[in-house]
Amino acid sequence: MTTAPSLRERKKQRTRQALIDTALALFGEHGFGGVTLDEVCAEVEVSKRTFFRYFTGKEAVAMAPLEDLWRTFLDELETCPADGRPLLGMLESVLLAALDRVADEEWAGRALRSYRLLQVTPSMDAHGLHFCEDTLRSVLDVLHRRLDLPGDARPRLAGDMLVAAWRHALGGWASAAVEPPSVADLAARVRDAVAALPGSLTLAAAPRAETGGS
């Protein structure tokens, strides 16, 4: 039985969410570089000390919707059945379970704004790469603790392929998103991207047929 969060915990969650929503709104209106941390805190009426209880900086608060998904992925990975299926298929099911657990219409809107900021903000891109590498290391720690896996490159490459499929799906979803953005469409794009991975490994590098002309 899941214990309901305490009043203190609910207040903390509301403050964290207010910081995310306010930051994304301000960054979207004025640009990431056009908003200071002081301005975000003033809008939410919290101190910078309070801000740093939740986030390490502007990049972290702007990336929070997408990073929260991968933190939930790690939680799901701890309890998903280890039933002998292919590792990539297991990782895909964990990602979809995390998406189902975290994502609703409000999350989708936040994730879309976060992704679009990421595309035009180099410091967010650098932060995201660092977060991705840390997350993949955590994924491998969980996998090797829970599963009988080889010590070669294959587990890491399975994780890398999942991340590549996620990025492809997310980019396509963000480009095609309507209002409100659809979580179901994002999940479908993840499935399609993962399904395309085996074919990408055997795709022939055939030369393009020459066209007519002198």
Secondary structure, 3 states (H helix, E strand, C coil): CCCCCCHHHHHHHHHHHHHHHHHHHHHHHHCHHHCCHHHHHHHHCCCHHHHHHHCCCHHHHHHHHHHHHHHHHHHHHHHCCCCCCCHHHHHHHHHHHHHHHHCCHHHHHHHHHHHHHHHCCHHHHHHHHHHHHHHHHHHHHHHHHHCCCCCCCHHHHHHHHHHHHHHHHHHHHHHHCCCCCCHHHHHHHHHHHHHHHHHHHHCCCCCCCCCCCC
